[in-house]
Amino acid sequence: MGSLENNQPHYYLINGPDFLIEYDNVGFQNDGNPIHAILREKGSEFGEDLLKQHYLQSHK
């Protein structure tokens, strides 16, 4: 999701059978930086929005 242009916000979600990878480069600052990435193992904490928790705690 997002732009295909360099230095613009974008987001990827890779959903495998027992894992989920989120790559988030939302670009609120510094021309599309910083990058956040999360690897989640389904069955252990799946359903929690870890990326949202990170933004609420670290990007106020």
C-alpha positions, 0 to 999 in steps of 0.5 A: 500500500502506498506510493511506488515513488522513492522517499514516499510512504509505503507499507507491506504485509506478508502473511504466511501460514504461521507468521506475519511480517509488517514493513511500515515506512509511513513517512511522517518525517524525513521523506519516508523514514524511519522504517518499522518492521515486525515479525509475528508468530501466529498462535503466540500473540496474533491479534495484538496490534504491535505496530499500533502499540509502538506508535502510541508509545514512541511517536506521540 
